[in-house]
Amino acid sequence: MKLLVDKTSYLKSAVSVYMHDNAEQRIQLLSLIDELNSVLLVHSIADLMAYLQDHNISAPRFMVLQLLDSNPGITITTIAQQLKLTLGSASQLIDRLEHDGLVSRQEVKSDRRIRRIFLREKGQEIIAHCRSMTNNKQVDLLNNIPSNHLNTLYTALSLVLPYISRKLSDS
């Protein structure tokens, strides 16, 4: 019960700092989003972690692979900035991922000091398998929801996600 009180207090303070209109509704929405995140995470994390462990992929290594999947050709500096790592730590991660055949570095012809990082086939396969595992778990969860509720959820998310995406791209 104490965790619930602390969580509720946190949500109320977050809402009061950033939002003033419809504060109670926003608190309830944040609570529902938090609960959904927890359900999705708990439902898929055990299998995902076992798979990653079998392939010697730590959480930081997985984060780099995911980042490269969505941003092919970024530099080590960008990886360090995005993941809040030191340049040295990011470089060591890339060295190990390259050694394991998961990523490759390619020099930029116009500036040989710059090396862009790309997923290799093995890295792409790991990301694809993880995505498939997660998607399958989410489909299992969605199969239990009546279609009229799924339609409502789809409509709501379609309306809200552009605002969230825009806010993230501005950051």
N, C-alpha and C positions, 0 to 999 in steps of 0.2 A: 504494500500500500504506500510506503514511503516513496518508492520509485515513481509511482503514479503521481503523487503530490509534487515531487520534484520535477517531473516531466511536464505536468500541467503548469507549474510556476514558470518553468523555462519557456514554454509555448506562449504563455500570457506576456512575459517580458519581451519576447521576440516580436510579438504582434504589436505591443505598445510602442516599441522603438521604431518599427518600420511602417506600420499601417495604423490608421485611425478609424476608417470607415468599416463597419461590419466586423468589429474586432472579435466578437464571440463566434461568429460564423467562420472567420479565418482561423481561430484557434481550433475549432472542430475539424476544419479541413486539414490543417497541419497534422492533427492527431490521426486522422484517417490515412493521410499519405504516409505517415510514419508507420502505422500498423500495416499498410499494404507493403511497404518496403521490407518490413520485418518478415512478413509471411513469404514473400518472394525469395528473400535471402535464405531463410531457414529451409525452405522447400528445396532449394537447389544447391546450397553451399556444400553439403557433405560430399555429394558425388563429384562436384567440380573440384573441390580441394583434393580428393583422392586421386582424380585424374592428373591434376597438376603435380602432385607429389610423385606419382609414378613416372612423370616426365621431367623430374628435377626442376620444376618451375616454381620459384618462390613468388610471393605476392609482388615484390618490386619488379621482378622479371616479367611477370604477367602484365603488370601495369604498363611496362615499356612496350610489350607486344601489342597490347590493346591500343596504345597511343599510336604506334606505327601503323596499325591496321587502319585507323581512321585518318592518319596524316602521313602517308608514305613520303619518304624523302626529306623528312625534317632532319635538322642537325642535332648533334649531342647537346649543344647549348640550349636549343629549344626543348629538348627532352628534360634537361635539368630544370629549366624554368617551369615547365608544365607540371612536373612531378615534385617540385620544391626540393630538389636534390642539389648537392654541390656538383660542380662540373666534374670533379674527380670521381665521385660516386657514380654519376651517370656514365662516365667513360668506362669505369670498371664493369658496370652492368653490360654495356654494349660489347666490351671485350669478351666477356664470358658468353653472351648470347651469340656472338660471331664465332667463337671457338666451338660452340655446340651446333653450329650450322643453322641457327634460327634467323639471323639477320646478316646483312652484308653492308659494307660501306662502299660508296662510289664517289670518286673525286669529281668535283665540278670542273669541267674543262676550262672555263673562263677564269677560275680562281682555284688553283690546286691546293690552297690551304683549307678550303671548305670540303667537307665530306658529308654526303647525305646518307642517311640510314634507311634501309628497306628491309621488309620481311622477306626471307627466303621461303621456298616452298614448304619446308618443314614448319616454320613459324606460322605460315598461313594455315596449314593443316591443323595446328594446335588451336589457333583462334577459331577456326571454323567448327572444330569439334566442340569446343567450350560453348560457342554460340548455339550450336545444335542441342547440346545437353540442356542449356538454360531454356531455350525455346520450347523444347519438349516438356519440361517441367511446367512452364507457364501455360502451355496448351492443356495439360492435365488439369490445372487449376481453372482455366476458363471454361472447360467442358462442363463444369458443375454450375455454371451461371446461366440462368434462363436467357433466351435470345433477346427478349425485350430489354433486359437490364444491360446486356452487352451492347445493344444499340445505343442506349442512353450513355453508357461509359464511353463508347467510341465518339459520339457527338461531343461530349464534354471535353475529352482529351484533344480532339481535333481543334476545338476552339481555344484551348488553353496553351497547348504546346508551342505555338508560334511565339507567344509572349515570353515563355520561359527560354526558348532558343535564342530569341533576340537579346534577352537580358544576359545570357551566358556569353554570347558573342561580343557584347559590349564590355565584358569584364576583362 
